[in-house]
Amino acid sequence: MVFQTCTTCGHVQYLHRAFCAACGTGGPREARASGRGRVYATSLVCRAATPETRVHVPYNILLVDCAEGFRMMAHGDNGLAIGDAVTASFKPFAGKLVPYFTKEA
């Protein structure tokens, strides 16, 4: 996973932009995330939104506060709870490769 840091104000952002969302400076620096974080919120999806996602039901959607200071939405194990320490990998979902978090051992 790649995130951006502003070279002027230090703001950290996950969504890629040509500018800093906090101060507007152009050309934020890209860096690779460690993949570690903590679950901020979790929602178990029990009804498929599309025919492609039907085979994955139920699946867990998370908000994760990553170690580098940004929050991201991702998939994760169904047993995860708010506050759990997690680590990212990537798994196929509806024909795409998506970030997937599991509980740290």
All heavy atoms as an XYZ file, in Angstrom:
785
protein
N       0.845     -1.176      0.000
C       0.000      0.000      0.000
C       0.888      1.236      0.000
O       1.882      1.287      0.703
C      -0.883      0.005      1.239
C      -1.865     -1.141      1.290
S      -2.902     -1.142      2.747
C      -1.710     -1.165      4.062
N       0.497      2.198     -0.773
C       1.259      3.432     -0.894
C       0.420      4.591     -0.370
O      -0.778      4.652     -0.597
C       1.657      3.676     -2.369
C       2.394      4.986     -2.531
C       2.513      2.521     -2.879
N       1.068      5.494      0.359
C       0.408      6.690      0.861
C       1.258      7.892      0.508
O       2.342      7.754     -0.032
C       0.165      6.597      2.379
C       1.424      6.585      3.203
C       1.865      7.743      3.822
C       2.170      5.430      3.369
C       3.028      7.744      4.579
C       3.322      5.418      4.135
C       3.750      6.585      4.736
N       0.758      9.095      0.818
C       1.494     10.315      0.506
C       1.699     11.151      1.764
O       0.861     11.163      2.662
C       0.729     11.155     -0.514
C       0.594     10.500     -1.862
C      -0.262     11.327     -2.805
O      -1.302     11.838     -2.426
N       0.197     11.457     -4.041
N       2.831     11.871      1.789
C       3.139     12.813      2.861
C       3.492     14.152      2.231
O       4.271     14.216      1.276
C       4.338     12.326      3.706
O       4.047     11.018      4.193
C       4.605     13.248      4.869
N       2.927     15.232      2.779
C       3.224     16.569      2.273
C       4.622     16.987      2.723
O       4.973     16.867      3.897
C       2.180     17.565      2.780
S       2.482     19.254      2.238
N       5.411     17.505      1.794
C       6.766     17.949      2.110
C       6.773     19.307      2.810
O       7.784     19.695      3.386
C       7.614     18.037      0.829
O       6.957     18.891     -0.103
C       7.797     16.661      0.209
N       5.632     20.004      2.794
C       5.544     21.316      3.444
C       4.989     21.230      4.864
O       5.616     21.698      5.809
C       4.667     22.276      2.607
O       5.252     22.399      1.317
C       4.561     23.645      3.252
N       3.801     20.616      5.005
C       3.141     20.616      6.323
C       3.184     19.266      7.030
O       2.812     19.160      8.192
C       1.692     21.099      6.195
S       0.561     19.898      5.441
N       3.604     18.193      6.346
C       3.709     16.877      6.959
C       2.415     16.074      6.977
O       2.379     14.968      7.501
N       1.344     16.609      6.400
C       0.052     15.905      6.363
C       0.217     14.556      5.656
O       0.920     14.444      4.656
C      -0.984     16.763      5.629
C      -2.302     16.080      5.438
N      -3.180     15.875      6.473
C      -2.879     15.554      4.327
C      -4.252     15.244      6.006
N      -4.090     15.048      4.707
N      -0.446     13.522      6.190
C      -0.403     12.178      5.619
C      -1.767     11.884      5.004
O      -2.800     12.109      5.633
C      -0.073     11.138      6.707
C      -0.099      9.732      6.155
C       1.276     11.439      7.337
N      -1.767     11.379      3.762
C      -3.031     11.057      3.096
C      -2.910      9.740      2.342
O      -1.885      9.448      1.739
C      -3.467     12.185      2.166
C      -2.469     12.555      1.091
C      -2.776     13.892      0.426
O      -3.348     14.797      1.033
N      -2.411     14.002     -0.841
N      -3.989      8.965      2.392
C      -4.012      7.677      1.691
C      -4.482      7.832      0.260
O      -3.930      7.228     -0.652
C      -4.912      6.690      2.442
C      -5.038      5.360      1.742
C      -3.925      4.539      1.578
C      -6.246      4.924      1.241
C      -4.022      3.317      0.928
C      -6.355      3.703      0.595
C      -5.239      2.906      0.448
O      -5.349      1.700     -0.198
N      -5.524      8.640      0.036
C      -6.028      8.846     -1.316
C      -5.039      9.691     -2.107
O      -4.667     10.786     -1.681
C      -7.394      9.519     -1.282
C      -8.496      8.701     -0.616
C      -9.784      9.489     -0.568
C      -8.700      7.375     -1.323
N      -4.621      9.186     -3.240
C      -3.591      9.851     -4.038
C      -4.136     11.103     -4.719
O      -5.169     11.071     -5.367
C      -3.004      8.886     -5.070
C      -2.288      7.767     -4.414
N      -0.938      7.793     -4.192
C      -2.721      6.612     -3.879
C      -0.578      6.690     -3.570
N      -1.649      5.956     -3.367
N      -3.414     12.191     -4.531
C      -3.754     13.468     -5.134
C      -2.470     14.116     -5.641
O      -1.381     13.773     -5.207
C      -4.391     14.395     -4.100
C      -5.685     13.876     -3.514
C      -6.221     14.861     -2.477
N      -7.509     14.455     -1.962
C      -7.684     13.813     -0.816
N      -6.652     13.497     -0.079
N      -8.893     13.492     -0.422
N      -2.632     15.098     -6.521
C      -1.480     15.838     -7.023
C      -1.087     16.947     -6.057
O      -0.092     17.638     -6.288
C      -1.800     16.429     -8.388
N      -1.836     17.102     -4.979
C      -1.613     18.176     -4.013
C      -1.927     17.676     -2.605
O      -2.575     16.645     -2.429
C      -2.516     19.383     -4.340
C      -3.978     19.025     -4.330
C      -4.732     19.131     -3.173
C      -4.594     18.550     -5.483
C      -6.074     18.770     -3.151
C      -5.935     18.181     -5.470
C      -6.679     18.303     -4.306
N      -1.476     18.423     -1.606
C      -1.776     18.109     -0.210
C      -3.203     18.551      0.100
O      -3.570     19.705     -0.154
C      -0.792     18.832      0.711
S      -1.214     18.692      2.463
N      -4.009     17.665      0.667
C      -5.393     17.989      1.005
C      -5.478     18.979      2.159
O      -6.496     19.641      2.330
C      -6.156     16.720      1.356
N      -4.406     19.120      2.942
C      -4.427     20.028      4.090
C      -3.991     21.445      3.733
O      -4.632     22.417      4.127
C      -3.541     19.481      5.209
N      -2.902     21.582      2.964
C      -2.362     22.927      2.705
C      -2.336     23.307      1.229
O      -2.070     24.457      0.892
C      -0.968     23.074      3.308
S       0.334     22.195      2.411
N      -2.584     22.344      0.330
C      -2.643     22.640     -1.092
C      -1.319     22.595     -1.836
O      -1.281     22.782     -3.047
N      -0.220     22.329     -1.148
C       1.085     22.250     -1.808
C       1.099     21.089     -2.792
O       0.620     20.001     -2.498
C       2.203     22.053     -0.752
O       2.199     23.143      0.129
C       3.567     21.925     -1.413
N       1.670     21.316     -3.958
C       1.734     20.284     -4.982
C       2.839     19.273     -4.726
O       3.805     19.538     -4.015
N       2.679     18.099     -5.316
C       3.718     17.075     -5.301
C       4.001     16.405     -3.987
O       5.166     16.342     -3.571
N       2.986     15.859     -3.298
C       3.294     15.130     -2.066
C       4.196     13.921     -2.356
O       4.162     13.361     -3.447
C       1.936     14.682     -1.536
C       0.938     14.999     -2.574
C       1.571     15.823     -3.621
N       5.000     13.565     -1.369
C       5.956     12.453     -1.496
C       5.241     11.127     -1.235
O       4.460     11.015     -0.298
C       7.074     12.663     -0.484
C       8.144     11.588     -0.470
C       9.234     11.905      0.537
N       8.744     12.194      1.870
C       8.563     11.285      2.832
N       8.840     10.020      2.603
N       8.112     11.640      4.017
N       5.517     10.121     -2.054
C       4.932      8.795     -1.868
C       5.849      7.919     -1.035
O       7.069      8.011     -1.119
C       4.668      8.122     -3.207
C       3.543      8.765     -3.977
C       3.130      7.946     -5.188
O       3.845      6.988     -5.562
O       2.080      8.280     -5.766
N       5.227      7.041     -0.228
C       5.974      6.086      0.594
C       5.162      4.799      0.712
O       3.941      4.809      0.531
C       6.238      6.673      1.976
N       5.831      3.720      1.015
C       5.177      2.418      1.178
C       4.805      2.226      2.654
O       5.637      2.391      3.535
C       6.099      1.296      0.718
C       5.435     -0.066      0.725
C       6.345     -1.133      0.174
N       6.789     -0.829     -1.178
C       6.144     -1.204     -2.287
N       5.045     -1.871     -2.197
N       6.627     -0.903     -3.471
N       3.561      1.844      2.887
C       3.073      1.611      4.255
C       3.568      0.269      4.786
O       3.824     -0.664      4.018
C       1.553      1.653      4.274
N       3.666      0.176      6.094
C       4.110     -1.059      6.748
C       3.052     -2.149      6.692
O       3.359     -3.329      6.831
C       4.451     -0.773      8.213
O       3.268     -0.416      8.934
N       1.774     -1.762      6.548
C       0.686     -2.732      6.546
C       0.143     -3.030      7.928
O      -0.727     -3.873      8.086
N       0.630     -2.304      8.931
C       0.162     -2.520     10.308
C      -0.795     -1.413     10.695
O      -0.667     -0.280     10.254
C       1.345     -2.567     11.259
C       2.295     -3.719     10.906
C       3.418     -3.829     11.856
N       2.866     -4.308     13.113
C       3.482     -4.189     14.284
N       4.652     -3.622     14.349
N       2.923     -4.637     15.382
N      -1.766     -1.768     11.541
C      -2.718     -0.770     11.988
C      -3.619     -1.292     13.088
O      -3.388     -2.356     13.652
N      -4.668     -0.512     13.376
C      -5.629     -0.857     14.418
C      -7.037     -0.592     13.874
O      -7.281      0.424     13.243
C      -5.364     -0.020     15.670
C      -6.097     -0.510     16.889
C      -5.486      0.030     18.176
N      -4.115     -0.373     18.408
C      -3.733     -1.523     18.969
N      -4.625     -2.409     19.337
N      -2.456     -1.788     19.157
N      -7.961     -1.534     14.141
C      -9.331     -1.413     13.652
C     -10.027     -0.240     14.353
O     -10.097     -0.183     15.572
C     -10.129     -2.715     13.871
C     -11.587     -2.542     13.454
C      -9.485     -3.874     13.125
N     -10.535      0.691     13.547
C     -11.285      1.842     14.050
C     -12.789      1.551     14.030
O     -13.524      1.942     14.923
C     -10.971      3.074     13.192
C     -11.762      4.297     13.579
C     -11.374      5.080     14.656
C     -12.905      4.653     12.876
C     -12.104      6.199     15.030
C     -13.638      5.770     13.239
C     -13.237      6.536     14.310
O     -13.969      7.637     14.670
N     -13.254      0.866     12.975
C     -14.670      0.503     12.849
C     -14.779     -0.747     11.991
O     -13.890     -1.044     11.192
C     -15.463      1.638     12.219
N     -15.870     -1.481     12.170
C     -16.079     -2.714     11.419
C     -17.559     -2.869     11.092
O     -18.413     -2.472     11.878
C     -15.555     -3.932     12.211
O     -15.834     -5.126     11.487
C     -16.139     -4.024     13.592
N     -17.837     -3.414      9.915
C     -19.219     -3.623      9.488
C     -19.297     -4.920      8.696
O     -18.649     -5.059      7.652
C     -19.684     -2.449      8.627
O     -21.017     -2.632      8.225
N     -20.100     -5.859      9.186
C     -20.264     -7.136      8.505
C     -21.352     -6.997      7.444
O     -22.494     -6.651      7.752
C     -20.628     -8.233      9.502
C     -20.640     -9.651      8.961
C     -19.236    -10.057      8.504
C     -21.145    -10.607     10.019
N     -20.992     -7.248      6.193
C     -21.927     -7.140      5.071
C     -22.567     -8.508      4.854
O     -21.871     -9.475      4.569
C     -21.201     -6.667      3.789
C     -22.158     -6.633      2.602
C     -20.554     -5.315      4.025
N     -23.900     -8.570      4.997
C     -24.621     -9.841      4.884
C     -25.496     -9.930      3.640
O     -26.106    -10.959      3.391
C     -25.477    -10.053      6.129
S     -24.497    -10.235      7.625
N     -25.568     -8.843      2.878
C     -26.348     -8.832      1.636
C     -25.449     -8.317      0.515
O     -24.896     -7.231      0.610
C     -27.556     -7.921      1.779
C     -28.447     -7.955      0.556
C     -29.608     -7.020      0.662
N     -30.475     -7.425      1.753
C     -31.592     -6.809      2.068
N     -31.954     -5.734      1.394
N     -32.324     -7.222      3.060
N     -25.357     -9.093     -0.530
C     -24.483     -8.731     -1.645
C     -24.993     -7.484     -2.366
O     -26.181     -7.374     -2.659
C     -24.377     -9.894     -2.625
N     -24.075     -6.569     -2.650
C     -24.426     -5.351     -3.376
C     -24.512     -5.599     -4.874
O     -25.229     -4.901     -5.576
C     -23.403     -4.263     -3.087
N     -23.769     -6.582     -5.356
C     -23.743     -6.907     -6.786
C     -23.681     -8.428     -6.945
O     -23.295     -9.141     -6.005
C     -22.508     -6.290     -7.482
O     -21.334     -6.931     -6.954
C     -22.432     -4.790     -7.283
N     -24.010     -8.935     -8.120
C     -23.898    -10.380     -8.341
C     -22.468    -10.904     -8.123
O     -22.269    -12.018     -7.641
C     -24.325    -10.561     -9.804
C     -25.202     -9.389    -10.089
C     -24.631     -8.259     -9.271
N     -21.454    -10.076     -8.439
C     -20.048    -10.503     -8.281
C     -19.652    -10.682     -6.817
O     -18.739    -11.439     -6.511
C     -19.102     -9.478     -8.921
C     -19.246     -9.331    -10.413
C     -20.422     -8.424    -10.809
O     -20.847     -7.589    -10.002
O     -20.909     -8.580    -11.930
N     -20.305     -9.974     -5.914
C     -19.942    -10.065     -4.487
C     -20.736    -11.131     -3.738
O     -20.430    -11.426     -2.588
C     -20.116     -8.707     -3.791
O     -21.487     -8.303     -3.854
C     -19.213     -7.657     -4.412
N     -21.736    -11.714     -4.390
C     -22.605    -12.689     -3.725
C     -21.828    -13.864     -3.142
O     -22.134    -14.335     -2.048
C     -23.675    -13.175     -4.706
C     -24.766    -14.008     -4.053
C     -25.941    -14.283     -4.982
N     -26.625    -13.014     -5.247
C     -26.935    -12.585     -6.470
N     -26.636    -13.302     -7.526
N     -27.547    -11.433     -6.628
N     -20.796    -14.340     -3.827
C     -20.027    -15.500     -3.347
C     -19.204    -15.173     -2.105
O     -18.758    -16.080     -1.412
C     -19.104    -16.074     -4.449
C     -19.916    -16.579     -5.624
C     -18.070    -15.069     -4.883
N     -19.002    -13.884     -1.801
C     -18.174    -13.486     -0.661
C     -18.980    -13.247      0.625
O     -18.392    -13.094      1.689
C     -17.390    -12.216     -1.003
C     -16.475    -12.373     -2.165
N     -15.281    -13.069     -2.093
C     -16.575    -11.955     -3.456
C     -14.687    -13.057     -3.269
N     -15.455    -12.392     -4.116
N     -20.291    -13.170      0.537
C     -21.147    -12.860      1.688
C     -21.087    -13.993      2.701
O     -21.153    -15.156      2.312
C     -22.594    -12.608      1.205
C     -23.558    -12.508      2.367
C     -22.656    -11.363      0.341
N     -20.978    -13.726      4.006
C     -20.772    -12.408      4.604
C     -19.293    -12.005      4.532
O     -18.401    -12.849      4.605
C     -21.197    -12.607      6.053
C     -20.876    -14.026      6.347
C     -21.089    -14.770      5.036
N     -19.062    -10.703      4.402
C     -17.689    -10.197      4.413
C     -17.626     -8.941      5.268
O     -18.617     -8.250      5.476
C     -17.152     -9.945      2.996
C     -17.947     -8.984      2.151
C     -17.653     -7.622      2.156
C     -18.967     -9.436      1.329
C     -18.371     -6.741      1.360
C     -19.686     -8.567      0.537
C     -19.393     -7.217      0.551
O     -20.098     -6.349     -0.221
N     -16.439     -8.683      5.787
C     -16.236     -7.610      6.744
C     -15.543     -6.422      6.071
O     -14.520     -6.589      5.419
C     -15.377     -8.118      7.910
C     -15.563     -7.333      9.177
O     -16.406     -6.455      9.253
N     -14.783     -7.662     10.181
N     -16.122     -5.233      6.247
C     -15.510     -3.995      5.780
C     -15.010     -3.244      7.010
O     -15.741     -3.092      7.997
C     -16.519     -3.120      4.999
C     -17.015     -3.864      3.756
C     -15.903     -1.779      4.630
C     -15.969     -4.091      2.701
N     -13.765     -2.792      6.961
C     -13.124     -2.135      8.105
C     -12.707     -0.713      7.774
O     -12.407     -0.403      6.626
C     -11.844     -2.884      8.500
C     -11.880     -4.378      8.698
C     -10.459     -4.903      8.859
C     -12.722     -4.730      9.892
N     -12.627      0.107      8.808
C     -11.831      1.332      8.773
C     -10.641      1.044      9.662
O     -10.803      0.619     10.812
C     -12.608      2.532      9.318
C     -13.687      3.099      8.413
C     -14.383      4.256      9.104
C     -13.112      3.555      7.087
N      -9.441      1.230      9.126
C      -8.214      0.911      9.856
C      -7.361      2.165      9.993
O      -7.110      2.863      9.009
C      -7.413     -0.194      9.132
C      -6.087     -0.460      9.835
C      -8.246     -1.470      9.032
N      -6.958      2.456     11.223
C      -5.985      3.523     11.470
C      -4.609      2.905     11.289
O      -4.169      2.090     12.106
C      -6.137      4.093     12.883
C      -7.372      4.959     13.026
O      -7.838      5.503     12.019
O      -7.870      5.100     14.157
N      -3.949      3.259     10.204
C      -2.649      2.667      9.878
C      -1.533      3.312     10.697
O      -1.647      4.458     11.133
C      -2.387      2.797      8.387
S      -3.562      1.811      7.429
N      -0.473      2.565     10.892
C       0.653      2.997     11.735
C       1.263      4.314     11.258
O       1.786      5.082     12.063
C       1.719      1.900     11.774
N       1.165      4.601      9.966
C       1.775      5.808      9.398
C       0.925      7.064      9.594
O       1.360      8.160      9.266
C       2.044      5.595      7.902
C       3.142      4.587      7.632
C       2.718      3.134      7.836
O       1.500      2.836      7.891
O       3.610      2.287      7.962
N      -0.317      6.909     10.105
C      -1.124      8.076     10.428
C      -2.315      8.346      9.521
O      -3.005      9.341      9.689
N      -2.611      7.474      8.584
C      -3.790      7.654      7.739
C      -4.824      6.586      8.063
O      -4.504      5.545      8.626
C      -3.436      7.626      6.249
C      -2.830      6.323      5.784
C      -3.622      5.289      5.342
C      -1.442      6.143      5.794
C      -3.065      4.096      4.909
C      -0.878      4.955      5.363
C      -1.689      3.929      4.927
N      -6.069      6.855      7.735
C      -7.159      5.895      7.924
C      -7.610      5.419      6.553
O      -7.753      6.208      5.628
C      -8.325      6.554      8.658
C      -9.481      5.608      8.933
C     -10.549      6.283      9.770
N     -10.027      6.463     11.123
C     -10.499      7.363     11.978
N     -11.495      8.164     11.634
N      -9.976      7.468     13.187
N      -7.845      4.114      6.436
C      -8.276      3.566      5.154
C      -9.395      2.558      5.348
O      -9.539      1.976      6.425
C      -7.107      2.901      4.427
C      -6.598      1.636      5.080
S      -5.293      0.814      4.148
C      -6.179      0.164      2.762
N     -10.176      2.373      4.286
C     -11.214      1.350      4.265
C     -10.651      0.122      3.572
O      -9.932      0.239      2.570
C     -12.436      1.865      3.512
C     -13.605      0.908      3.518
S     -15.030      1.562      2.627
C     -15.578      2.799      3.780
N     -10.970     -1.056      4.113
C     -10.459     -2.295      3.533
C     -11.329     -3.462      3.975
O     -12.221     -3.312      4.807
C      -9.011     -2.525      3.991
N     -11.042     -4.621      3.448
C     -11.695     -5.853      3.854
C     -10.893     -6.467      5.000
O      -9.710     -6.154      5.182
C     -11.745     -6.834      2.687
C     -12.658     -6.393      1.593
N     -13.921     -6.894      1.443
C     -12.505     -5.478      0.610
C     -14.509     -6.317      0.411
N     -13.662     -5.454     -0.123
N     -11.535     -7.363      5.758
C     -10.823     -8.029      6.844
C     -11.543     -9.261      7.327
O     -12.692     -9.530      6.932
N     -10.876    -10.023      8.191
C     -11.473    -11.215      8.783
C     -12.788    -10.858      9.472
O     -12.920     -9.786     10.074
C     -10.527    -11.838      9.814
C      -9.378    -12.601      9.185
O      -9.459    -12.918      7.980
O      -8.406    -12.885      9.908
N     -13.748    -11.797      9.425
C     -15.059    -11.544     10.012
C     -15.042    -11.405     11.522
O     -15.904    -10.766     12.087
C     -16.050    -12.634      9.600
C     -16.436    -12.536      8.140
O     -16.123    -11.559      7.472
N     -17.111    -13.551      7.638
N     -14.062    -11.953     12.210
C     -14.025    -11.900     13.666
C     -13.343    -10.675     14.253
O     -13.211    -10.569     15.469
N     -12.918     -9.738     13.444
C     -12.199     -8.566     13.952
C     -13.128     -7.628     14.716
O     -14.307     -7.497     14.388
C     -11.525     -7.808     12.812
C     -10.374     -8.533     12.133
C      -9.887     -7.744     10.932
C      -9.238     -8.761     13.114
N     -12.566     -6.965     15.735
C     -13.332     -6.034     16.569
C     -12.591     -4.704     16.659
O     -11.382     -4.627     16.414
C     -13.516     -6.616     17.970
N     -13.314     -3.673     17.024
C     -12.724     -2.351     17.217
C     -11.573     -2.450     18.209
O     -11.698     -3.079     19.263
C     -13.787     -1.350     17.694
C     -14.815     -1.138     16.585
C     -13.162     -0.032     18.114
C     -16.044     -0.367     17.011
N     -10.435     -1.867     17.857
C      -9.253     -1.877     18.712
C      -8.266     -2.977     18.418
O      -7.133     -2.931     18.905
N      -8.638     -3.985     17.625
C      -7.718     -5.075     17.298
C      -6.529     -4.563     16.489
O      -6.685     -3.761     15.572
C      -8.415     -6.164     16.482
C      -9.307     -7.070     17.307
O      -9.218     -7.031     18.547
O     -10.096     -7.820     16.693
N      -5.338     -5.043     16.819
C      -4.144     -4.775     16.028
C      -4.176     -5.707     14.820
O      -4.441     -6.906     14.964
C      -2.886     -5.012     16.848
N      -3.936     -5.152     13.621
C      -4.067     -5.924     12.387
C      -2.875     -5.718     11.461
O      -2.129     -4.741     11.583
C      -5.370     -5.552     11.644
C      -6.586     -6.058     12.398
C      -5.476     -4.051     11.391
N      -2.734     -6.658     10.515
C      -1.697     -6.602      9.492
C      -2.343     -6.846      8.139
O      -3.214     -7.704      8.003
C      -0.625     -7.681      9.750
O      -0.093     -7.503     11.050
C       0.490     -7.599      8.730
N      -1.888     -6.110      7.124
C      -2.472     -6.183      5.781
C      -1.786     -7.200      4.895
O      -0.587     -7.442      5.003
C      -2.402     -4.814      5.112
N      -2.588     -7.753      4.015
C      -2.124     -8.540      2.882
C      -3.074     -8.169      1.742
O      -3.807     -7.193      1.852
C      -2.174    -10.038      3.201
O      -3.509    -10.443      3.462
N      -3.078     -8.935      0.675
C      -3.999     -8.674     -0.421
C      -4.693     -9.970     -0.794
O      -4.064    -11.030     -0.800
C      -3.266     -8.095     -1.632
C      -2.802     -6.686     -1.411
C      -1.564     -6.441     -0.842
C      -3.609     -5.619     -1.743
C      -1.133     -5.144     -0.612
C      -3.189     -4.313     -1.522
C      -1.957     -4.078     -0.955
N      -6.004     -9.877     -1.064
C      -6.794    -11.049     -1.445
C      -7.715    -10.680     -2.604
O      -8.142     -9.532     -2.720
C      -7.641    -11.536     -0.267
C      -6.848    -12.221      0.815
C      -7.758    -12.983      1.730
C      -6.922    -13.818      2.689
N      -7.747    -14.674      3.526
N      -8.067    -11.678     -3.428
C      -9.018    -11.407     -4.513
C     -10.429    -11.213     -3.960
O     -10.846    -11.899     -3.027
C      -8.939    -12.654     -5.385
C      -8.243    -13.679     -4.596
C      -7.521    -13.019     -3.479
N     -11.150    -10.252     -4.533
C     -12.536     -9.989     -4.165
C     -13.252     -9.453     -5.396
O     -12.874     -8.407     -5.923
C     -12.610     -8.962     -3.026
C     -14.013     -8.674     -2.561
C     -14.622     -9.481     -1.611
C     -14.733     -7.615     -3.089
C     -15.906     -9.237     -1.189
C     -16.028     -7.357     -2.673
C     -16.621     -8.172     -1.720
N     -14.264    -10.177     -5.859
C     -15.067     -9.772     -7.019
C     -14.199     -9.415     -8.226
O     -14.415     -8.400     -8.885
C     -15.992     -8.621     -6.645
N     -13.174    -10.223     -8.473
C     -12.340    -10.024     -9.645
C     -11.219     -9.012     -9.500
O     -10.524     -8.729    -10.464
N     -11.045     -8.459     -8.301
C      -9.971     -7.487     -8.059
C      -9.152     -7.910     -6.848
O      -9.618     -8.659     -6.009
C     -10.558     -6.094     -7.818
C     -11.322     -5.559     -8.993
C     -11.872     -4.198     -8.706
C     -12.627     -3.708     -9.935
N     -13.302     -2.461     -9.708
N      -7.933     -7.406     -6.782
C      -7.075     -7.641     -5.625
C      -7.264     -6.478     -4.659
O      -7.069     -5.321     -5.038
C      -5.616     -7.730     -6.079
C      -4.652     -8.486     -5.196
C      -5.135     -9.898     -4.914
C      -3.283     -8.526     -5.838
N      -7.665     -6.767     -3.409
C      -7.989     -5.706     -2.448
C      -7.171     -5.878     -1.169
O      -6.774     -6.991     -0.811
C      -9.499     -5.700     -2.098
C     -10.345     -5.433     -3.331
C      -9.922     -6.990     -1.418
N      -6.917     -4.774     -0.445
C      -6.262     -4.883      0.862
C      -7.144     -5.694      1.814
O      -8.365     -5.522      1.832
C      -6.149     -3.434      1.342
C      -6.298     -2.606      0.121
C      -7.173     -3.378     -0.804
N      -6.514     -6.585      2.582
C      -7.242     -7.482      3.489
C      -6.468     -7.563      4.807
O      -5.289     -7.904      4.820
C      -7.373     -8.876      2.861
C      -8.280     -9.792      3.625
C      -9.634     -9.851      3.321
C      -7.784    -10.605      4.642
C     -10.478    -10.696      4.025
C      -8.616    -11.441      5.345
C      -9.971    -11.485      5.037
O     -10.804    -12.323      5.726
N      -7.131     -7.245      5.907
C      -6.485     -7.227      7.214
C      -6.847     -8.448      8.053
O      -7.995     -8.892      8.049
C      -6.874     -5.955      7.988
C      -6.175     -4.722      7.503
C      -6.716     -3.950      6.494
C      -4.958     -4.339      8.062
C      -6.079     -2.808      6.045
C      -4.313     -3.201      7.621
C      -4.866     -2.432      6.608
N      -5.847     -8.973      8.745
C      -6.042    -10.065      9.697
C      -5.470     -9.634     11.050
O      -4.614     -8.751     11.124
C      -5.334    -11.354      9.233
O      -3.950    -11.059      9.012
C      -5.952    -11.897      7.962
N      -5.960    -10.289     12.110
C      -5.517     -9.955     13.456
C      -4.054    -10.352     13.647
O      -3.628    -11.428     13.211
C      -6.385    -10.674     14.482
C      -6.214    -10.204     15.898
C      -7.283    -10.788     16.783
C      -7.158    -10.192     18.174
N      -8.276    -10.636     19.032
N      -3.294     -9.468     14.299
C      -1.891     -9.777     14.603
C      -1.838    -10.872     15.656
O      -2.655    -10.898     16.578
C      -1.158     -8.536     15.124
C      -0.748     -7.599     14.039
C       0.166     -6.482     14.533
O       0.505     -6.454     15.728
O       0.527     -5.642     13.714
N      -0.890    -11.749     15.515
C      -0.741    -12.867     16.472
C      -0.125    -12.405     17.773
O       0.539    -11.444     17.878
C       0.111    -13.959     15.847
